[in-house]
């Protein structure tokens, strides 16, 4: 089922799925029953934003990023947590020369962009990895990236965080020249 996003969002954005997986009017815990996909063809960009998430205390996502061989050299992906003061903790994935995706966490807003740190892990497009996003009442947003070490094959976890100035407002996604799919979504809400 295709669902057009509200008019306040970019009109070309579409969410594909069984239901609105971003709705914040759920009981204390919610697990989406179907994946949520966002796609963009070569040279195109597509974005989507969630409904308000001001009552959410935890989000767990399993993300799959894909691009066709001819678009992987220019594909880009992004997930961000936006706050009520206009700041965002943004995790972006951009291609590297060896065909992997380099993840970088950035604080956007306030005094401009401030690069926090690049992740050492760099998955290949199409690989599954676990991305967990956490925040607390102190507005600290933590991005935990789980994956496999390409040399040893062992499970790894890398974590970075950003301090925002206000309460969490929404989750935003962006994809250029590929597909971003939230394979699993778990939300915990304030009681």
C-alpha positions in Angstrom: 0.0 0.0 0.0 1.4 3.4 -0.9 0.8 6.3 1.5 1.5 9.9 0.6 3.2 11.9 3.4 1.5 15.0 4.8 1.6 18.1 2.6 4.1 19.8 4.9 6.7 17.3 3.7 8.4 17.0 0.4 5.6 15.9 -2.0 7.8 13.4 -3.9 8.4 11.4 -0.7 6.5 8.2 -0.3 6.4 5.5 2.4 5.8 2.0 1.3 4.4 -0.5 3.9 1.3 -2.0 5.4 0.6 0.9 7.8 2.1 4.0 9.3 5.0 2.5 11.2 5.9 5.9 12.5 2.7 6.7 14.4 3.4 7.8 17.9 -0.1 6.9 19.2 0.8 3.4 20.3 0.7 1.7 23.7 3.9 1.5 25.9 5.7 -0.7 23.3 5.2 -1.1 19.6 6.9 -3.3 17.0 6.1 -2.7 13.4 4.7 -5.7 11.6 6.0 -4.8 8.1 9.2 -3.3 6.7 9.2 0.4 5.7 11.1 1.3 2.5 12.3 4.5 0.9 13.7 4.4 -2.6 15.3 6.8 -5.1 16.5 6.1 -8.6 19.9 7.2 -10.1 20.5 10.9 -9.6 17.3 11.3 -7.5 16.8 11.9 -3.7 13.8 10.9 -1.6 13.1 11.9 2.0 10.5 11.0 4.6 9.8 12.2 8.2 8.0 10.5 11.0 4.9 11.6 12.9 5.9 13.3 16.1 7.9 11.1 18.4 8.0 13.3 21.5 6.6 10.5 23.7 9.2 7.9 22.5 12.0 6.8 24.9 13.7 4.2 22.7 13.9 3.2 19.1 15.5 0.0 17.8 15.9 -0.3 14.0 17.4 -3.0 11.7 18.4 -1.2 8.5 19.2 -2.6 5.0 20.8 -0.3 2.5 20.9 -1.3 -1.2 22.0 0.2 -4.4 22.4 -1.2 -7.9 26.0 -1.7 -9.2 25.7 1.3 -11.5 24.5 3.7 -8.7 26.6 2.5 -5.7 29.4 4.9 -6.5 27.1 7.9 -5.9 24.5 6.4 -3.5 24.0 8.1 -0.1 21.8 7.3 2.9 20.8 9.1 6.1 18.9 8.8 9.3 18.5 11.6 11.8 16.8 12.4 15.1 15.5 15.9 15.0 14.8 17.9 18.2 12.2 20.6 19.0 14.9 23.4 18.8 15.8 22.7 15.2 18.9 20.6 15.9 19.5 17.1 14.6 21.8 14.1 15.3 22.4 12.8 11.8 23.9 9.5 10.8 24.9 9.5 7.1 26.3 6.8 4.9 28.3 7.7 1.8 30.2 5.4 -0.6 34.0 4.9 -0.4 36.3 3.9 -3.2 36.4 0.3 -2.1 32.5 0.0 -2.4 31.7 0.2 1.2 29.6 2.7 3.1 31.3 5.1 5.4 29.1 6.1 8.4 29.5 9.6 10.0 27.6 11.1 12.9 27.0 14.9 12.8 25.3 17.4 14.9 23.3 19.8 12.7 21.8 23.1 13.8 22.7 25.7 16.4 26.1 26.9 15.3 26.2 24.9 12.1 27.4 21.4 11.3 29.8 19.8 13.7 31.3 16.5 12.7 31.4 14.3 15.8 33.2 11.2 14.4 33.4 8.8 11.5 32.6 5.2 12.3 35.4 2.6 11.8 32.8 0.0 10.6 31.9 0.3 6.9 29.3 -2.1 5.6 28.8 -3.0 2.0 25.5 -1.9 0.4 23.0 -4.7 0.7 24.5 -6.0 3.9 22.2 -6.2 6.9 23.4 -4.5 10.1 21.7 -3.4 13.3 21.5 0.3 14.1 20.1 1.2 17.5 19.2 4.7 18.4 18.8 5.6 22.1 18.1 8.8 24.0 17.4 9.9 27.5 15.6 12.7 29.4 18.9 14.6 29.1 18.5 14.7 25.3 21.7 12.7 24.6 21.1 10.6 21.4 23.3 7.5 21.0 23.7 5.6 17.7 25.0 2.0 18.2 26.1 0.4 14.9 26.4 -3.4 15.1 28.1 -5.4 12.3 30.7 -8.0 11.4 34.5 -7.3 11.2 35.2 -8.1 7.5 38.6 -9.6 8.4 37.7 -11.8 11.4 34.0 -12.3 10.9 33.4 -11.5 14.5 30.4 -9.4 15.7 31.4 -5.8 16.5 29.6 -2.8 18.0 30.6 0.9 17.7 28.8 3.6 19.5 28.8 7.5 19.2 26.5 10.1 20.7 25.4 13.7 20.4 23.9 16.0 23.0 20.9 17.9 21.7 19.4 21.0 23.4 15.7 20.1 23.3 13.3 17.1 23.4 13.2 14.7 20.5 10.6 15.6 17.8 11.0 13.1 14.8 12.9 10.6 12.8 14.0 11.6 9.3 15.3 9.4 6.5 17.0 10.3 3.2 18.2 8.1 0.3 19.9 9.0 -3.0 20.3 6.4 -5.8 19.3 3.4 -3.7 16.9 1.8 -1.2 16.8 2.3 2.6 14.6 -0.3 4.3 13.7 -0.4 8.0 13.4 -4.2 8.3 12.6 -4.1 12.0 11.2 -1.2 14.1 10.6 -1.3 17.9 9.4 1.8 19.8 9.1 2.2 23.5 6.9 5.1 24.8 6.7 7.1 28.0 4.1 5.7 30.4 
